[in-house]
Amino acid sequence: MKLALASDHAGYDLKLAVIRYLESTGINFVDFGCQVGETVDYVDYGAEAIRKVVSGEFDRAILFCGTGLGMAIVANKFPGIIATPCWDEFTAAASRSHNNSNCLCLGGRVLSQEMALAIVKIWLGTEFEGGRHERRLNKIKKLEEENFKQPLPGSNGQIQWLPEKGPPEKPQIK
């Protein structure tokens, strides 16, 4: 397994703890940043790591920001990515066994290092169950294909809004 890692400044320390764990187990990974002392936009680093998973160069990604939510939003904009923020052992196990997550998102401001390491161990060690979950994921994939998460001709694989649909309308708040 080959992992792509990335963080912003808020997830940096948690990323270091996970890197130490991965190094101790011999799991292959590449850290796409950020580096110590940098204040950065999580979008840039998350997108760089996720592009490596989409291309097939890496198998999965682990992304870190303040809550894990921002990185999950970024990652889920890419085709074939199932990014799941996890906050305990149960969500880590379910994200893999039921959702076949290929991107784990963790929050440096909301998780202890101990909990994050427990989540990572479970997420890496849990297999997808298939069965009824496969059927559900196929429905999600169909939605992805029907909507905006597909490359357009001439886009060099970059994701763009489909011209006939455009960006989603903002709901009216009443």
Backbone bond lengths (Angstrom), bond angles and torsions (degrees), N, CA, C in turn:
res aa  C-N    CA-C-N  psi(-1)  N-CA   C-N-CA  omega(-1)  CA-C   N-CA-C  phi
1 M - - - 1.444 - - 1.524 108.84 -
2 K 1.333 115.03 138.30 1.457 120.79 178.81 1.524 107.94 -122.99
3 L 1.331 116.26 124.25 1.458 122.54 -175.16 1.524 111.69 -109.38
4 A 1.326 115.36 140.47 1.467 122.15 171.25 1.521 106.96 -102.85
5 L 1.322 117.42 126.24 1.463 122.55 179.25 1.519 109.44 -114.64
6 A 1.329 115.41 147.21 1.465 120.25 173.79 1.519 108.37 -159.49
7 S 1.335 114.27 152.76 1.463 119.41 178.20 1.514 109.65 -148.94
8 D 1.312 113.69 164.84 1.460 119.89 163.70 1.521 106.66 -100.63
9 H 1.316 117.31 -171.92 1.464 121.60 -178.45 1.526 112.33 -63.95
10 A 1.334 117.79 -34.49 1.468 120.75 -177.89 1.523 112.48 -72.27
11 G 1.322 117.24 -23.14 1.456 120.53 179.38 1.514 113.87 -103.82
12 Y 1.322 116.09 1.41 1.468 120.74 -172.83 1.532 113.22 -58.69
13 D 1.319 118.71 -49.97 1.471 120.98 -177.40 1.525 111.92 -63.48
14 L 1.324 116.35 -38.99 1.460 119.62 178.10 1.528 110.20 -65.94
15 K 1.324 116.33 -39.30 1.464 120.58 176.95 1.530 110.28 -59.50
16 L 1.328 117.53 -42.35 1.468 120.16 179.33 1.525 111.78 -60.19
17 A 1.322 117.02 -41.31 1.465 120.50 178.12 1.524 110.72 -62.33
18 V 1.328 117.15 -41.54 1.463 120.83 178.82 1.526 110.39 -68.62
19 I 1.318 117.58 -38.46 1.466 120.82 177.11 1.529 110.36 -59.52
20 R 1.325 117.03 -44.56 1.472 119.94 178.35 1.531 110.36 -58.91
21 Y 1.333 116.80 -42.24 1.462 120.16 177.76 1.532 111.18 -63.34
22 L 1.322 117.26 -47.68 1.462 120.74 -178.75 1.525 111.01 -61.16
23 E 1.318 116.79 -40.89 1.463 120.39 177.35 1.525 110.97 -61.67
24 S 1.328 117.61 -38.20 1.467 120.95 -179.00 1.524 112.75 -69.70
25 T 1.334 116.59 -22.68 1.465 120.24 -178.99 1.518 113.01 -99.20
26 G 1.325 117.00 -10.21 1.458 120.54 -178.97 1.518 114.34 80.08
27 I 1.326 117.65 11.33 1.464 120.43 177.38 1.529 108.71 -70.50
28 N 1.320 115.98 132.50 1.451 123.09 -177.34 1.534 110.15 -75.86
29 F 1.327 117.36 129.66 1.461 121.35 179.08 1.521 109.67 -152.34
30 V 1.328 114.46 161.55 1.459 122.18 171.54 1.520 106.81 -131.81
31 D 1.330 116.03 134.16 1.464 122.84 178.04 1.525 108.09 -95.11
32 F 1.317 116.42 116.63 1.459 121.99 -179.59 1.530 112.55 -93.02
33 G 1.322 117.62 15.07 1.466 121.49 176.71 1.513 110.28 100.97
34 C 1.286 114.82 176.27 1.451 130.31 5.54 1.533 110.15 -83.45
35 Q 1.319 114.97 -179.78 1.459 120.45 -179.72 1.528 109.99 -108.10
36 V 1.303 116.07 168.87 1.453 122.34 -176.61 1.531 110.69 -57.00
37 G 1.325 115.26 136.27 1.457 121.69 175.18 1.513 115.68 82.62
38 E 1.329 117.57 -5.01 1.467 120.08 179.33 1.531 110.20 -85.55
39 T 1.310 117.14 136.98 1.457 121.98 168.74 1.517 105.91 -105.69
40 V 1.335 116.56 116.30 1.465 121.29 -169.08 1.530 110.86 -134.34
41 D 1.312 114.68 170.08 1.462 121.65 172.81 1.524 108.33 -91.21
42 Y 1.318 116.48 121.32 1.465 120.70 -177.94 1.521 111.86 -57.00
43 V 1.307 117.52 -30.15 1.463 121.79 -177.43 1.527 111.02 -55.31
44 D 1.320 116.59 -46.36 1.465 121.06 -175.92 1.523 112.29 -62.74
45 Y 1.311 117.12 -44.49 1.461 121.29 -176.54 1.530 111.75 -76.64
46 G 1.322 115.97 -39.67 1.464 119.11 176.93 1.519 111.70 -62.20
47 A 1.323 116.36 -44.04 1.469 120.49 -179.33 1.522 111.23 -63.22
48 E 1.328 117.04 -40.65 1.466 119.83 179.72 1.527 110.98 -60.99
49 A 1.321 117.06 -45.90 1.465 120.33 -179.75 1.528 111.35 -66.57
50 I 1.316 117.40 -42.05 1.459 120.75 -177.42 1.524 111.74 -67.45
51 R 1.309 117.05 -35.15 1.471 119.10 176.47 1.532 110.98 -57.88
52 K 1.316 116.96 -31.74 1.468 121.04 178.90 1.526 111.50 -69.96
53 V 1.326 116.93 -33.12 1.465 120.74 176.42 1.527 109.62 -73.30
54 V 1.320 116.82 -45.23 1.464 120.70 179.73 1.532 110.85 -59.13
55 S 1.318 117.14 -38.50 1.471 121.14 -179.12 1.528 112.65 -71.67
56 G 1.344 116.80 -15.11 1.459 120.89 -177.65 1.514 113.43 90.05
57 E 1.323 117.10 -2.20 1.458 120.65 179.07 1.532 111.60 -67.45
58 F 1.347 115.79 -30.61 1.465 122.27 177.94 1.519 108.56 -124.50
59 D 1.335 116.25 153.56 1.461 121.04 -178.34 1.526 113.13 -83.82
60 R 1.315 115.28 -42.05 1.472 120.75 -177.52 1.518 108.51 -148.23
61 A 1.351 114.30 171.74 1.463 120.19 177.02 1.519 110.08 -133.07
62 I 1.324 115.02 151.91 1.460 122.12 168.04 1.520 106.01 -125.56
63 L 1.325 115.76 121.02 1.456 122.76 -176.41 1.522 110.16 -117.47
64 F 1.329 116.10 146.58 1.459 122.23 -174.92 1.524 109.56 -131.63
65 C 1.314 116.24 132.77 1.467 121.88 170.07 1.530 106.15 -145.93
66 G 1.314 117.58 -161.16 1.455 119.50 -177.83 1.520 113.65 -64.11
67 T 1.335 116.20 -44.04 1.467 120.91 -177.51 1.523 113.85 -117.41
68 G 1.310 117.52 -16.55 1.459 122.06 -171.81 1.524 111.79 89.52
69 L 1.311 116.69 -15.21 1.462 120.66 -176.81 1.522 112.13 -74.24
70 G 1.325 117.57 -45.82 1.454 120.29 -179.06 1.515 112.16 -60.43
71 M 1.329 116.26 -45.65 1.462 119.96 178.81 1.534 111.08 -63.22
72 A 1.335 117.53 -36.59 1.471 120.16 177.86 1.522 110.89 -64.89
73 I 1.326 116.60 -40.01 1.459 120.19 178.53 1.522 109.83 -61.86
74 V 1.319 116.78 -46.42 1.471 121.05 178.73 1.525 110.39 -59.61
75 A 1.304 116.93 -52.89 1.463 121.26 -174.51 1.524 112.03 -61.53
76 N 1.318 116.88 -37.54 1.465 120.43 -177.99 1.525 113.32 -73.32
77 K 1.311 118.22 -0.75 1.467 121.79 173.85 1.527 111.65 -83.35
78 F 1.320 117.64 -5.51 1.457 122.02 -176.74 1.531 110.21 -104.52
79 P 1.336 116.57 143.10 1.470 119.63 -177.41 1.523 111.45 -65.54
80 G 1.328 114.66 138.61 1.452 120.50 176.35 1.516 114.74 80.02
81 I 1.314 117.65 -0.93 1.461 120.60 -179.55 1.522 109.74 -94.14
82 I 1.318 114.60 131.44 1.463 121.81 173.58 1.519 105.88 -120.27
83 A 1.326 114.39 92.45 1.465 121.34 -177.28 1.517 109.32 -95.32
84 T 1.331 115.33 129.95 1.456 120.57 -176.27 1.520 110.87 -129.50
85 P 1.336 116.57 117.91 1.459 117.90 169.56 1.526 108.35 -73.28
86 C 1.303 116.44 134.07 1.471 120.55 -179.35 1.521 109.07 -125.53
87 W 1.320 116.08 146.40 1.459 120.44 -176.45 1.522 113.00 -131.12
88 D 1.341 117.23 -1.72 1.461 120.28 175.70 1.521 108.88 -159.80
89 E 1.326 115.99 179.07 1.457 120.88 -176.65 1.522 112.34 -64.61
90 F 1.334 116.82 -37.45 1.461 119.84 -179.00 1.527 111.33 -64.09
91 T 1.342 117.13 -46.71 1.466 118.78 -178.84 1.533 110.65 -66.18
92 A 1.330 117.50 -33.15 1.467 120.37 176.98 1.524 110.57 -64.08
93 A 1.322 117.06 -47.22 1.462 120.85 -179.71 1.525 111.15 -64.72
94 A 1.315 117.28 -44.95 1.471 120.63 -178.96 1.528 111.45 -66.33
95 S 1.332 116.55 -35.66 1.465 119.01 -178.89 1.524 111.72 -61.41
96 R 1.315 116.89 -31.02 1.460 121.03 178.36 1.525 111.58 -91.88
97 S 1.329 117.88 -49.95 1.465 119.91 -173.31 1.525 112.54 -69.45
98 H 1.317 117.62 -34.78 1.463 120.82 -178.14 1.524 113.15 -102.06
99 N 1.326 117.52 -34.80 1.466 121.17 -172.16 1.519 114.33 -107.86
100 N 1.323 118.18 -7.48 1.465 123.19 -179.25 1.529 111.25 52.50
101 S 1.309 116.22 43.45 1.463 122.17 -179.31 1.521 111.07 -56.55
102 N 1.339 114.99 134.35 1.461 119.61 174.56 1.526 111.65 -114.50
103 C 1.328 115.42 8.53 1.461 120.47 176.90 1.525 108.99 -146.77
104 L 1.302 116.12 115.53 1.463 123.16 177.31 1.520 108.45 -95.05
105 C 1.330 116.85 132.04 1.466 121.60 179.95 1.523 108.96 -120.43
106 L 1.328 115.23 126.15 1.462 121.48 -174.64 1.526 110.70 -125.00
107 G 1.330 115.50 147.45 1.453 121.41 -177.75 1.520 113.17 -106.61
108 G 1.326 115.96 118.66 1.452 121.75 179.49 1.511 114.17 -68.66
109 R 1.326 117.29 -20.91 1.467 120.87 179.98 1.519 113.19 -95.10
110 V 1.330 116.85 -6.18 1.466 119.22 -175.52 1.524 114.06 -124.58
111 L 1.333 117.44 -8.38 1.457 120.84 -179.04 1.518 111.05 -121.62
112 S 1.314 115.73 141.12 1.465 119.35 169.99 1.525 107.74 -75.94
113 Q 1.319 116.09 160.61 1.464 118.94 176.88 1.521 111.11 -62.26
114 E 1.325 116.95 -36.77 1.464 120.92 -179.68 1.522 110.69 -62.60
115 M 1.347 116.72 -45.62 1.461 120.04 179.99 1.524 110.35 -67.05
116 A 1.325 117.20 -41.96 1.465 120.24 179.80 1.531 110.50 -60.12
117 L 1.318 117.38 -42.73 1.466 119.92 179.35 1.522 111.75 -66.09
118 A 1.313 117.36 -37.83 1.468 120.55 176.20 1.529 110.08 -62.66
119 I 1.329 116.40 -42.57 1.466 121.51 178.58 1.527 110.29 -62.06
120 V 1.320 116.88 -47.78 1.467 121.17 -178.58 1.524 110.58 -60.11
121 K 1.321 117.66 -45.76 1.465 121.03 -179.71 1.527 111.11 -59.07
122 I 1.328 116.42 -45.02 1.469 120.24 179.82 1.517 110.32 -67.15
123 W 1.320 117.40 -45.12 1.466 121.74 -177.71 1.538 110.78 -61.32
124 L 1.320 116.82 -41.96 1.464 120.10 179.54 1.529 112.40 -70.69
125 G 1.321 116.90 -30.43 1.458 120.61 -174.42 1.515 115.89 -95.87
126 T 1.315 118.45 -3.23 1.462 121.37 -176.21 1.526 110.23 -98.08
127 E 1.318 115.51 131.04 1.463 121.85 178.92 1.531 110.13 -93.22
128 F 1.311 115.64 154.19 1.456 122.35 174.41 1.518 109.66 -71.55
129 E 1.345 117.68 133.65 1.460 122.25 -176.81 1.519 113.29 -80.61
130 G 1.315 118.71 -23.34 1.465 120.64 -177.14 1.520 110.74 70.37
131 G 1.339 117.10 -143.02 1.458 121.92 178.74 1.518 112.74 58.41
132 R 1.319 116.24 -131.18 1.470 120.83 -178.11 1.533 111.31 -59.80
133 H 1.327 116.92 -28.52 1.463 120.64 179.36 1.532 110.81 -70.36
134 E 1.313 116.59 -35.59 1.471 121.26 175.98 1.525 110.16 -60.56
135 R 1.317 116.27 -44.03 1.469 121.10 178.49 1.528 110.59 -58.68
136 R 1.307 116.67 -42.74 1.467 120.96 -179.39 1.526 111.13 -67.92
137 L 1.311 116.50 -41.99 1.465 119.34 178.52 1.521 111.81 -65.96
138 N 1.328 117.29 -33.61 1.462 119.72 175.46 1.523 110.91 -64.28
139 K 1.320 117.09 -35.72 1.466 120.53 175.90 1.529 110.65 -66.02
140 I 1.314 116.50 -39.71 1.470 120.11 177.08 1.522 110.03 -64.78
141 K 1.332 116.87 -42.84 1.457 120.22 178.53 1.521 110.96 -60.44
142 K 1.313 116.91 -39.43 1.464 120.66 178.04 1.531 110.23 -63.05
143 L 1.320 116.97 -43.10 1.465 120.17 176.43 1.526 110.72 -60.31
144 E 1.305 115.90 -42.27 1.458 121.00 178.51 1.522 110.57 -59.83
145 E 1.321 116.72 -44.59 1.463 121.00 -179.60 1.526 111.95 -68.25
146 E 1.331 117.36 -34.33 1.467 121.59 -178.63 1.519 112.47 -74.24
147 N 1.291 117.04 -23.86 1.452 120.13 -173.05 1.511 111.75 -106.72
148 F 1.282 117.66 -132.83 1.450 121.15 -167.33 1.512 116.10 -93.81
149 K 1.288 120.35 -6.44 1.454 120.55 -172.85 1.527 111.93 -93.81
150 Q 1.312 115.84 61.04 1.455 119.43 174.99 1.517 109.52 -145.85
151 P 1.316 116.13 144.59 1.460 118.09 178.15 1.522 110.37 -69.09
152 L 1.289 116.61 143.29 1.455 122.12 174.99 1.516 109.69 -93.69
153 P 1.330 117.57 152.07 1.467 119.21 177.18 1.529 110.10 -54.43
154 G 1.327 115.59 136.22 1.454 120.59 178.83 1.514 114.68 79.25
155 S 1.344 117.99 6.48 1.464 120.52 -177.48 1.520 112.44 -95.11
156 N 1.340 117.62 1.75 1.467 121.97 -177.46 1.518 112.11 55.13
157 G 1.328 116.95 35.69 1.454 121.47 177.13 1.510 114.83 81.71
158 Q 1.327 117.33 -0.65 1.459 120.11 179.41 1.529 109.41 -77.43
159 I 1.300 116.61 142.18 1.455 121.94 -178.67 1.528 108.90 -80.36
160 Q 1.328 115.14 132.33 1.463 121.22 177.75 1.520 107.69 -138.06
161 W 1.314 115.81 160.67 1.468 119.45 174.35 1.509 108.80 -68.09
162 L 1.307 116.37 140.43 1.451 119.66 174.72 1.521 108.24 -67.97
163 P 1.334 118.39 131.57 1.463 120.60 -174.05 1.527 113.58 -57.30
164 E 1.334 116.70 -37.40 1.463 118.65 -177.26 1.526 112.91 -74.23
165 K 1.303 116.76 -15.83 1.462 119.57 -178.14 1.516 112.38 -108.38
166 G 1.322 117.95 -38.26 1.454 121.18 -178.14 1.510 111.10 64.72
167 P 1.348 115.64 -176.29 1.463 117.80 179.17 1.530 109.63 -67.90
168 P 1.314 117.09 153.46 1.462 119.47 179.52 1.515 110.97 -63.80
169 E 1.318 114.41 144.78 1.471 118.66 177.90 1.512 109.47 -71.25
170 K 1.315 115.38 147.45 1.457 119.60 175.90 1.523 108.41 -76.82
171 P 1.317 117.42 133.19 1.470 119.36 179.55 1.531 110.04 -68.55
172 Q 1.280 114.92 146.36 1.468 120.74 177.14 1.527 107.70 -80.27
173 I 1.317 115.55 127.49 1.459 120.38 177.43 1.511 108.14 -93.72
174 K 1.304 115.03 123.16 1.471 119.79 -177.47 1.503 111.33 -108.89
